[in-house]
Amino acid sequence: MKKTLIVEPVICMYMFAYSLYFPLGQQYVYRRIWEETVNSSFRDDDNVSHCELNQSDPIFLKQKEVQEKASLFAMKMDLSGAILNILVAFVLVANGDCCGRKISLILPLVGNLVSSIFLSAMSYYSLPLPLLYALAFSTGFFGGMATFLGGAFAFVVDLCENHKQKTIRIAVVDLIFGLVSGLGGLSSGFILKGIGFTWTFATISLIDMVNIFYVMCFLDDTVRISEGQQQSLMEGLKKTFSQVHALFKSSSFRKRTSIILLLCTFMAYLFTVFGGMSLFTLYELNDPLCWNEIYIGYGSAASTSVSLTSFLGIVVLSQRLRDIYLVFIGIFSYLGGILMAAFANTTLLMLLARVPSLLHFMPIPVLRSMLSKVVLPNEQGALFACIACLEVVTGTISLTAFNSIYAVTVAWFPGFSFLLSAALCIIPLSTLSWLMCATQHQQEYVALVHEEDPVGEETDS
């Protein structure tokens, strides 16, 4: 059977399934906690969810309690599988340089399939919610999104012939993430309204099965593996750590400084964005917005579709501006949107809060591209393993911190977490300014590769 190197269908199906799974999982937990706390079924109509606005009503206090419990439950779930996610992502993505990229794609898909099947059964049989902690822990062995992202980006970078292609190719992948996520988020509310939680989770399972079949039967690997390259787990771990160690230890001072500053900027920005954006669904379920699943789908689609505008921004602005300026623009774009969301008290304002954030996704692919340009081709796996692990660590800490803060502050000012997210943007702005001072001309971070490359690879002019 002839195989292909077209990985985009895998990314599309994965992100569509995930964008259905994430908001539905949050709403399912919220409704279950509501029913257990209020001792009544969760009700909604065509306009808003069952949400009490009268602060003197006892249901209003129960509503705040549900918000706190749902936020803390999400925090505990994120912590349950975090360590395993980090280890699996680190080992699989880094060893992709010699063991192949497909394993980093297949395992997360299997993990998603297990999760969706379990949630379908949980919804059908009304199993106890704490079982989700065990589910999160067990699926941590499959790596999760960090492993998939690390493998997918390393796969795409392998296909790039020169540095000029990397920014656009990585931005295209992020564009796919955003557009498909927007489509999934938009349709999630209608699908949930039409067939309910059980069959929606079953539909996600079907998508994951089709995706696994495509990867195993039709997708080729960018890395050829010979029998002599096969190694034990301990050898793989040892080689992984040595590759990552060499990435920093064997580099020149300028290259090492650039990598560290770029990684710090990447982590700091992810921390603020993950933390702020993860609270949107809970915030929208709360008063005074009181959105139902349809409106949450609209909001999710509006949030993720900014990948299109961010991609267009990269394509247009990269012709005139350095990569580092694109990152600055994206951070300020996020600042405008999150500040507006903090004070949004109507449906229109909450939807309009997405408008200033039209370019907030730009820093993610641009920083990935800048990092990939700093290292040699045989260091790409180690680099993306670092990025994947840092994404898991940063995401876990961010979600834990922001969910905890939201649980404490939701009673007196639900938008406080958004203001905190905006204030924390000072960190990536500071590290980026430091990097700009250290970078003397437009393509210095590309030149850092060639100053250590004994073979003398082709340099882009």
C-alpha positions in Angstrom: 0.0 0.0 0.0 1.4 3.4 -1.1 1.9 5.8 1.8 1.8 9.6 2.0 3.6 12.3 4.0 0.4 14.4 4.2 -0.1 14.9 7.9 -2.7 17.6 7.7 -5.8 15.3 7.7 -4.5 13.8 11.0 -4.2 17.3 12.5 -7.7 18.2 11.3 -9.4 15.2 12.7 -7.5 15.4 16.0 -8.3 19.0 16.6 -12.0 18.7 15.5 -12.4 15.8 18.0 -10.6 17.7 20.8 -12.5 20.9 20.2 -15.7 18.9 20.6 -14.4 17.1 23.7 -13.0 20.0 25.7 -16.1 22.3 26.0 -18.4 19.3 26.3 -16.3 17.8 29.1 -16.4 21.1 31.0 -20.2 21.4 30.6 -20.7 17.8 31.6 -18.8 18.3 34.8 -20.5 21.6 35.5 -24.0 20.0 35.0 -23.2 17.0 37.2 -21.9 19.2 40.0 -24.9 21.5 39.6 -27.3 18.5 40.0 -25.4 17.2 43.0 -25.1 20.6 44.7 -28.5 22.1 44.0 -30.3 18.7 44.1 -32.2 19.4 40.9 -31.7 18.8 37.3 -29.9 21.3 35.1 -32.4 23.2 32.9 -31.8 25.4 29.9 -33.9 26.9 27.1 -33.1 28.4 23.7 -31.5 31.5 25.1 -29.7 31.0 28.4 -28.8 28.3 30.9 -30.6 28.0 34.2 -28.9 30.9 35.9 -30.2 32.9 38.9 -29.6 36.6 38.8 -31.3 37.6 42.0 -28.5 37.8 44.6 -31.0 37.4 47.5 -32.2 34.1 46.1 -30.6 31.0 47.8 -30.1 29.5 44.3 -27.7 32.4 43.6 -25.4 31.3 46.4 -25.6 27.7 45.2 -24.7 28.9 41.8 -21.5 30.5 43.1 -20.7 27.2 45.0 -21.1 25.3 41.7 -18.7 27.7 40.0 -16.1 27.1 42.8 -16.5 23.3 42.8 -16.3 23.1 39.0 -13.1 25.2 38.9 -11.4 23.2 41.6 -12.5 19.9 39.9 -10.9 21.0 36.7 -7.7 21.9 38.5 -7.5 18.4 40.2 -8.1 16.7 36.8 -5.3 18.7 35.2 -2.9 17.7 38.0 -3.9 14.0 37.8 -2.1 13.2 34.6 0.4 16.0 34.3 3.6 14.2 35.3 2.9 11.3 33.0 2.1 13.6 30.2 5.4 15.4 30.7 7.5 12.2 30.7 5.8 10.6 27.7 6.0 13.8 25.6 9.6 14.3 26.6 10.7 10.7 25.7 8.6 10.2 22.5 9.2 13.6 20.8 12.9 13.8 21.5 13.5 10.2 20.3 11.5 10.9 17.2 14.8 11.9 15.5 15.8 8.2 15.5 12.6 6.3 16.3 10.2 8.0 14.0 7.4 10.7 14.4 4.3 8.5 14.0 4.4 7.0 17.5 4.0 10.6 18.8 0.8 10.9 16.8 -0.7 7.4 17.4 -0.4 7.2 21.2 -2.3 10.5 21.9 -5.0 9.4 19.5 -5.4 6.1 21.4 -5.6 8.1 24.7 -8.3 10.3 23.3 -10.2 7.3 22.1 -10.1 5.8 25.6 -11.2 9.0 27.2 -14.2 9.5 24.8 -15.4 5.9 25.2 -15.2 6.2 29.0 -17.0 9.5 29.0 -19.7 8.1 26.8 -20.2 5.2 29.3 -20.0 7.6 32.2 -22.7 9.8 30.7 -25.0 6.8 29.9 -24.7 5.1 33.2 -24.2 8.3 35.4 -21.0 6.9 36.9 -19.4 8.8 39.8 -17.5 12.0 38.8 -14.3 11.1 40.8 -13.6 8.3 38.3 -12.5 11.1 36.0 -9.4 11.5 38.1 -8.4 7.9 37.4 -9.2 8.5 33.7 -6.9 11.5 33.6 -4.1 9.6 35.3 -4.4 6.5 33.1 -4.6 8.5 29.8 -1.4 10.3 30.9 0.5 7.2 29.7 -0.6 8.1 26.2 1.0 11.6 26.2 -1.9 13.9 25.5 -1.9 17.0 23.3 1.6 18.0 24.1 3.0 14.7 22.6 0.7 15.1 19.6 1.7 18.8 19.0 5.4 18.0 19.5 5.3 15.1 17.0 3.2 17.0 14.5 5.4 20.1 14.4 8.6 18.0 14.2 7.0 16.1 11.4 6.2 19.3 9.5 9.7 20.8 10.2 11.2 17.6 8.7 9.4 18.4 5.4 10.8 22.0 5.2 13.7 22.4 2.8 15.0 25.7 4.2 14.4 28.3 7.0 12.1 30.4 4.9 9.5 27.7 4.8 9.4 27.1 8.5 7.5 30.2 9.7 4.8 29.8 7.0 4.5 26.0 7.4 4.3 26.1 11.2 1.8 29.0 10.9 -0.3 26.9 8.4 -0.4 24.1 11.0 -1.5 26.5 13.7 -4.1 27.9 11.2 -5.5 24.4 10.8 -5.6 24.0 14.6 -7.5 27.3 14.9 -10.0 26.9 12.0 -10.9 23.3 12.8 -11.1 24.1 16.5 -13.5 26.9 15.6 -15.6 24.6 13.5 -15.7 22.0 16.3 -16.5 24.6 19.0 -19.2 26.1 16.8 -20.8 22.7 16.1 -20.4 21.4 19.7 -23.4 23.2 21.0 -25.7 22.1 18.2 -24.5 18.5 18.4 -25.0 18.4 22.2 -28.4 20.0 21.8 -29.4 17.4 19.2 -28.0 14.1 20.5 -26.9 14.7 24.1 -23.6 13.9 25.9 -23.6 10.2 25.4 -23.8 10.1 21.6 -21.6 13.2 21.2 -18.8 11.4 23.1 -19.5 8.3 20.9 -19.1 10.5 17.8 -15.8 11.7 19.1 -14.7 8.1 19.5 -15.6 7.3 15.9 -13.5 10.3 14.7 -10.5 9.1 16.7 -10.8 5.5 15.3 -10.8 6.9 11.7 -7.8 9.0 12.5 -5.8 6.1 14.0 -6.6 4.0 11.0 -5.3 6.7 8.7 -2.0 7.1 10.6 -1.3 3.4 10.8 -2.3 2.5 7.3 -1.7 5.5 5.1 0.7 7.9 6.7 4.4 7.4 6.1 7.2 8.5 8.5 9.7 11.3 7.9 12.3 9.3 9.8 13.5 5.9 8.5 14.2 3.3 11.3 16.6 0.5 10.8 16.8 -2.6 13.0 20.2 -1.4 14.3 18.6 1.8 15.6 16.1 0.0 17.8 16.8 0.5 21.5 15.5 -0.3 24.9 13.5 2.1 27.0 16.4 2.9 29.3 18.7 3.5 26.3 16.0 5.8 24.9 15.7 7.7 28.1 19.5 8.1 28.4 19.7 9.3 24.8 16.8 11.7 25.2 18.4 13.4 28.2 21.8 13.5 26.5 20.3 15.1 23.4 18.5 17.8 25.4 21.7 18.4 27.5 23.8 18.7 24.4 21.3 21.2 23.0 22.3 23.7 25.7 25.7 22.5 26.8 27.4 22.2 23.4 26.0 25.5 22.0 27.7 28.8 21.9 26.8 31.5 24.5 24.8 33.5 22.0 22.9 30.5 20.8 22.2 29.2 24.3 21.0 32.7 25.4 18.7 33.0 22.4 17.2 29.6 23.1 16.6 30.3 26.8 15.1 33.7 26.2 12.8 32.3 23.4 11.7 29.5 25.6 11.1 31.8 28.6 9.0 34.1 26.3 7.1 31.1 25.0 6.4 29.7 28.4 5.4 33.1 29.9 3.0 33.9 27.1 1.4 30.4 27.2 1.0 30.7 30.9 -1.1 33.9 30.6 -3.1 32.7 27.6 -3.8 29.2 28.8 -4.9 30.6 32.2 -7.1 33.4 30.9 -8.7 31.6 28.0 -9.4 28.4 30.0 -11.9 30.2 32.2 -14.1 31.5 29.4 -16.6 28.6 29.6 -17.1 28.9 33.4 -17.3 32.7 33.1 -19.9 32.5 30.4 -22.0 29.9 32.3 -22.0 32.3 35.3 -24.2 35.4 35.8 -24.8 37.9 34.2 -24.0 36.1 30.9 -25.7 32.8 31.7 -24.9 31.3 28.3 -26.3 27.9 27.2 -24.4 25.3 25.0 -25.3 27.1 21.8 -23.8 30.4 22.9 -20.8 28.7 24.4 -20.3 27.1 20.9 -20.4 30.5 19.3 -17.9 31.9 21.8 -15.6 28.9 21.4 -15.7 29.3 17.6 -15.0 33.0 17.9 -12.1 32.4 20.1 -10.4 29.8 18.0 -11.1 31.3 14.6 -8.7 34.1 15.4 -6.1 31.6 14.1 -7.2 32.7 10.6 -6.7 36.4 11.3 -3.4 35.6 13.1 -2.2 33.5 10.1 -3.1 36.3 7.7 -1.3 38.7 10.0 1.8 36.6 9.9 1.7 36.3 6.1 1.2 40.0 5.6 3.3 41.5 8.4 6.2 39.1 8.0 7.0 40.7 4.7 7.8 44.0 6.4 8.6 43.2 10.0 11.0 41.0 11.9 9.6 37.9 13.7 10.1 39.5 17.1 7.8 42.4 16.2 5.1 40.0 15.3 5.3 38.5 18.8 5.0 42.0 20.3 1.9 42.7 18.2 0.3 39.4 19.2 0.9 40.0 22.9 -0.7 43.5 22.8 -3.6 42.0 20.9 -4.2 39.5 23.6 -4.0 42.3 26.2 -6.8 44.2 24.6 -9.1 41.3 24.4 -8.6 39.9 27.9 -9.0 43.4 29.5 -12.3 43.8 27.6 -13.5 40.3 28.7 -12.8 41.1 32.4 -15.6 43.7 32.3 -18.0 42.1 29.8 -21.4 41.9 31.3 -23.5 41.3 28.2 -23.5 38.7 25.4 -22.6 41.3 22.9 -19.6 42.6 24.9 -18.3 39.1 25.5 -18.4 38.3 21.8 -16.8 41.7 20.9 -14.0 40.9 23.4 -12.7 38.6 20.8 -12.2 41.4 18.3 -9.1 43.1 19.9 -7.6 39.6 20.2 -7.7 38.9 16.4 -3.9 38.6 16.3 -3.2 37.1 19.8 -2.4 33.7 18.3 0.6 35.1 16.3 3.3 34.7 19.0 2.8 30.9 19.3 3.8 29.8 15.7 6.3 32.6 15.3 8.1 31.7 18.6 8.1 28.0 17.5 9.6 29.0 14.1 12.2 31.2 15.8 13.3 28.4 18.0 13.5 25.9 15.2 15.7 28.3 13.2 18.2 28.4 16.1 19.0 24.7 16.2 20.5 22.2 13.8 18.4 19.7 11.8 19.4 16.8 14.0 18.4 18.8 17.1 14.8 19.4 16.1 13.5 16.4 18.0 15.2 17.5 21.2 14.0 21.0 20.8 10.3 20.1 20.2 10.5 17.6 23.1 11.5 20.6 25.3 8.7 22.7 23.9 6.2 19.9 24.3 7.2 19.3 28.0 7.3 23.0 28.7 3.8 23.3 27.2 2.5 20.5 29.6 4.3 22.0 32.6 3.2 25.5 31.8 -0.4 24.5 31.0 -0.8 22.5 34.1 0.6 25.1 36.4 -1.4 27.8 34.6 -4.7 26.0 34.7 -4.1 25.0 38.4 -3.3 28.5 39.4 -6.0 30.3 37.5 -8.7 27.8 38.4 -7.8 28.2 42.1 -7.8 32.0 41.8 -11.1 31.9 40.0 -12.7 29.7 42.7 -11.6 32.3 45.4 -12.6 35.4 43.5 -15.7 34.4 41.6 -18.0 35.5 44.4 -16.9 39.1 44.4 -15.4 39.7 41.0 -15.3 36.9 38.3 -13.2 39.1 36.0 -10.3 39.3 38.4 -8.5 36.3 36.8 -8.6 38.0 33.4 -7.0 41.2 34.9 -4.3 39.0 36.4 -3.7 37.4 33.1 -3.3 40.8 31.5 -0.9 41.9 34.2 1.3 38.8 33.8 1.9 39.8 30.1 4.6 42.0 31.4 6.8 38.9 31.8 6.9 37.8 28.1 7.1 41.5 27.1 10.2 41.9 29.3 12.0 38.7 28.1 11.2 39.6 24.5 12.6 43.1 25.0 15.8 41.5 26.4 16.0 39.2 23.4 15.5 42.1 21.0 18.5 43.9 22.6 20.6 40.7 22.3 19.6 40.3 18.6 21.5 42.8 16.5 19.9 42.1 13.1 17.0 40.4 11.5 18.3 36.9 10.9 20.9 36.6 13.7 19.2 33.6 15.3 19.4 31.8 11.9 23.1 32.6 11.7 23.6 31.0 15.1 22.9 27.6 13.5 25.5 28.0 10.8 28.3 29.2 13.1 28.3 25.8 14.6 27.5 23.7 11.5 30.6 22.1 10.2 28.9 20.9 7.1 27.9 24.3 6.0 24.3 24.0 5.2 22.5 26.2 2.8 21.9 29.7 4.2 18.9 31.8 3.3 19.7 35.1 2.0 
